[in-house]
Structures are given as C-alpha cells and as structure tokens.
Amino acid sequence: MEKRLGFVGIIIEEREANAAAVNELLGGFGNLIVARMGVPYEKRACSAITLIVDATTDELGVLAGKLGSLPGVAVKSMLSKTK
C-alpha cells in the first residue's frame, strides 16, 4: 500500500486533563508526522492541533482510531487522492 500526503485535525476538550495522553500517543506515530501545529484556546479550555502526515490508509486509520478513542478528543482526517 502506498503512502499519501494528508492531514489530521484534532480538538482536545478539557486540555489540561487530556493533552498529555494525546502528546504521548502522537510520539508513537512520529514516523508518520511531517508537520504539527497546535494552538491552545484558553477561552474554551481546549486546544486545536493540525498534523500533516505521510501515511497509508491503514496507518492513518490506526492513528485516527486511537486518537478518537481518547477521552475529550475529536478527530477528522483525510489523505490525498494520489500519491
């Protein structure tokens, strides 16, 4: 299966309680992550993170699935149509 460029959008609610688990999980997928931008939003006690990834559909599915199973985390992802 070929890798494709894509992105992952992550919203972390109750940032102080949930961000550490997200960061630990992302560390395990560092080989897929090309770039990362995170912005804390104090007004709503949340954070938004965008990842640029180079991954297969299976790899992205595992990453998104594990992120989505964490408490207080919402995730959406997409890969390009072509390699």
C-alpha positions in Angstrom: 0.0 0.0 0.0 1.4 3.4 -1.0 1.7 6.3 1.3 -0.1 9.6 0.6 0.0 13.1 2.0 -2.8 14.0 4.3 -3.9 15.9 7.4 -5.4 15.1 10.8 -7.4 17.7 12.7 -7.7 17.2 16.4 -9.7 19.1 19.0 -8.9 18.4 22.7 -11.5 19.4 25.2 -10.5 20.0 28.8 -7.0 20.5 27.6 -5.3 20.2 31.0 -6.8 16.8 31.7 -6.4 15.3 28.2 -3.5 16.8 26.3 -0.8 14.6 27.9 -2.4 11.4 26.5 -2.6 12.9 23.0 1.0 14.0 23.1 2.1 10.6 24.3 0.2 8.9 21.5 1.5 11.2 18.8 5.0 10.5 19.9 4.5 6.9 19.0 3.4 7.9 15.4 6.3 10.4 14.9 7.4 8.5 11.8 4.2 9.5 10.0 4.1 13.1 11.1 5.6 15.6 8.6 4.5 18.8 10.5 2.5 19.7 13.6 0.8 22.9 14.6 -1.1 23.3 17.9 -3.0 26.2 19.3 -4.3 26.3 22.9 -7.6 28.2 23.2 -7.8 29.3 26.8 -11.3 30.9 26.5 -12.8 27.4 25.9 -10.2 25.4 27.8 -9.4 23.4 24.6 -6.7 23.0 22.0 -6.7 22.5 18.3 -3.9 20.5 16.6 -3.3 20.0 12.9 -0.9 17.3 11.7 0.4 16.9 8.2 1.1 13.2 7.6 2.6 10.9 5.0 0.9 7.6 5.6 -1.0 4.7 4.1 -4.8 4.5 4.7 -4.2 1.7 7.2 -1.6 3.8 9.2 -3.9 6.8 9.2 -6.8 4.7 10.3 -4.9 3.3 13.3 -3.7 6.8 14.3 -7.2 8.4 13.9 -8.8 5.5 15.7 -6.5 5.6 18.7 -6.9 9.4 18.9 -10.7 9.2 18.7 -10.8 6.7 21.5 -9.2 9.1 24.0 -11.5 11.0 26.3 -12.3 14.5 25.3 -10.7 14.1 21.8 -12.4 14.7 18.5 -10.5 13.8 15.2 -11.0 14.1 11.5 -8.5 13.0 8.8 -8.1 12.9 5.1 -5.5 11.6 2.6 -4.8 12.9 -0.9 -6.3 11.0 -3.8 -3.0 10.4 -5.5 0.5 9.6 -4.1 
